[in-house]
Amino acid sequence: MPLIPEKLRRRKADGSLTLVEHLEELRTRLIIAIAAIGVGAIAGWFLFGPVMTLLRDPYCAALNNIPKSSRPPTGCNFIVTGVLDPIVIKLKIVVFLGLFIALPIVLYQLWAFIVPGLTERERRMAIPFVFSSTALFALGGLLAYWVMPKGLGFLLGFAGSGITPFVTADKFVTFVLLLTLAFGLSFEFPIVLIFLTAVGILSSARLREWRRGAIVSIAIFAAVITPSNDPYTMLAMGIPMYLFYEASILVARLMKK
């Protein structure tokens, strides 16, 4: 006797997928996305050196903003506390680069998995969705990189003179990756709002009605998701998210929703 009833394996009369078919498609999409990240990680392996130098620049800029007596004797060089730390650091950056390089494919697989439940008009939005999501994620990462020296300067100099920071490479890389990921994901905010508006869950009137609550929620979100919690970083995330919210209202009105 089969574990899964045959009626669950057959496609429904209206053409929609059964539960088993949904699970099989999810597995296929995940395999493609993971394979794409793996290929991207191979390219990221060769980009490790330039990227590590690029990540170190904000740290060097931050050290220049604290008193000379508090600067570490190692200068802009990081330290490691374990023999495996260099391997872990490189793998973290390589995998993150692989995810970023493969992001368009990953987003397309996500959209393709959702597509069977959408209308033909909504299926045609796949290319704009992938392009805009990738561009916004990259824009969020660039903003994180731009504000990082200010945030690091605030954090490293917060205790004043007499405190010398010895930053380990592993913790710094983790901090940078989390910050970049937080900004990248937060910049997907308008995509989520516009998608929910397109499928009829939200409307311009409802978004206007929720404006005050949205401002408070954005402020809380920026305070929680940013790993540094410094005012520069929170403002750099919160202000664009609010502007995205207002832009989503205008787009919803143009869509006559």
N, C-alpha and C positions, 0 to 999 in steps of 0.2 A: 504493500500500500504506500503510495507516494506521500512524502511529508507535506507537500504543497498541493492542494486540490487543483485538478485540471482546470476548473472554471476560473481560478485565479490566474492561470497562465494565458488564457485566451484574451485577446483584445476585446474590449467592450464594443457593443454594437454601434455606439456613436463615434468610434474611432479613438477614444481616449485610451491611455495606457492603464494596464492593471497594476496592482501593487508590486508584483514580482517584476514586471517590465520596468517600473520606476526604479526599483533597487538595482536591476541589471544596468540600466542606463547610468545611474549614479556611480556605479563601480567603474564603468567605462570612462566617464568624464573624469573621475578622480585619477585613474591610471594615466590618462592623457596629460592632465595637469601636473602630476608628479613627474612624469617623464620630461615635460617641458622645463620644469624647474631644474631637473637634473642636467639637461643640456645647457641651460642658462648658467648653472653652477660651474660647468666646465669652462665657459667663457669668463666667469667671475674669478676663477683660479688665476688666470693670467692678468687680471685687472687688480689683483690684491695690492700690489706695491703702490701704484698711483693712488688708489682709493684710500689706503692707510695714510699716505702723505696728506691727502686732501682732508681726511678726518682730523689729523693732528693740527692743522692750521688754526681752527677756532680755539683749541686749547692753548696754543702759543700766544694768540691774540689776547686771551683772557689773562694769562700770566703777566703780560705787559701792563695790565691795569691794576695789579696789586703791588703793595710796597716791595721794594727790592729785598728787604730783610726777610720777607715771607716767601720768596720764590725758592723752589727746591733746587738743590745743587745739580740735579740731573737735567735742569733746563726743560726743554720741551719733550725730552725722552721719557717714555713711560717705564715702569718697572713691572716685573713679574715675580710672583711669590711661589710658583710651582713649576716643575719641569714640563708639565703638560700644558701650561697656559698658552705658549705660542701656537700649539696645534689647535686648541679650542678657539683661540682668537681668529685664526685664519679660517677655520671651518664656519664660524659664525658669520663672518663677512662674506665668504664665498656663497653660503646658502642664501643669505639676504640678497646678494647681487643676482643669484639665480632666480629668486622670486621676482625681483624687479624686472629682469630681462624677460622673463616668461609671463609677466603680468597680463599683457594683451590676450595670450592664449588661455590663461587661467580665467580671466573675466569672460571670455567667449564661451568657455565650457560651462561656466555658471549660468550665463544667459541661455545657452542651448538646452540646459537642463530645465530651465523655467519655461522655455518656449512652448512646449506642448499644451500648457494650460492657458496660453494667451491667444488673442485674436491675430488674424493675418496682419493687420495694421501694426500691432504691437511687436510682431516678429521682425518687421522691417526696421525696428529701432535698434537692432543688434549692433550694427557698425557704429552708429552715433554713441551708443552706450559704452562700447569698448574704448573708442577713441577718447571720449570725454572723461571716462573714469581713469584711464591711464594718464591723461594730461593733468587732471586734478591731483592725482596721487603724486606725480612728479613735482607739481607746483607746491604741494604741501611739504614735500621733502626739501625743496629749495628754500622755502621759508624757514623751516626748522634749522637748516644750515646757516642761514643768514642771521637768525636771532641767537644762535648758540653762543657766540662770543660774549654777548651781553649777559645771557643767563649764567654761563660759567663764571664770568667775572663777578657777578653778584654772589654766587654760591661760594666761590673760593675766597672771596674777600669779606664775607659776611662777618666772620669772627674777628676781623681786624688784624693788626700786626701780632707777631708772636706765634702764629699758627702757620706752619709750613705744610702745604699739601704734597703728599706722595701718592699720586694717582696710579693705580695699577692698570695695565693695559686691558685686562679682561673686563674690569668694572667700567672703564671708560667706553670701550666698544659696546658693551651691553647698554649703557646709558644712551649713546648716540643712536643705536639701532632702535631702541624703544621710543626715543623722541621722534625719530624719522617716521617710524610706523604710526605713532600717535597722530602726527600731523597729516600723514598720507591718508589715514582712515577718516580723520575728521573732515578732510576736504572732499570726501565722498558724500557728505551731508546733502548737498543740493541734488545729487543724482537720486538719492533715496526719496527725497521729498517729491521730486518731479515724477519719479516712477509711481509712487503711491497716488499722486494726483492723476496720472495718465490712466491708471486702472480703476479710478473712481473712489478710492478709499479716502483721499483728502480733496479739498477744494480751496479755492482762493479765499472764500469767505471764512472757512474754518481756520485757515492759516492766519488770517488777520485777527480772528477771535482769540487765537492762542498766542498772540505775539508776546504778551507780558510773561506768560508762563514759559515761553520759548527762551526769552532772554535770561531768566533765572536758571533754566535747565542748561543752557549753553555755558553760563558762568560756572555752574557746578561741574559740568562735564569737563571743561577746560582745567579746572582745579584738580580733578581726580585723575584724569588720563595722562597729564603731563608728568613725567618722572621727576622733573626738577622742582615743580611747584613755585618757581620764582615768578615775580609779577611780569617781567618782560615776556616770558614764554606764554603765560596764561593770556595776556592781552593779545599777543601775536596770533594765538589760536582763536580766542573768543571773538575778536572783532571781525575777521573774515567769515566765521560761521554765522554771525548775525547778518552780515551783508549777503551771504548766500541765502539765508532765510528770506530776506526781503526780495532778493532776485527770484526766488522760487514762487513768491506771491505774484510777481509780474508775469512770470512764465505761465503760471496757472491761469491768469486772466487772459493771456494771449491764446491759450488752449481752450478758452471758454469753459473752464471747469469751475 
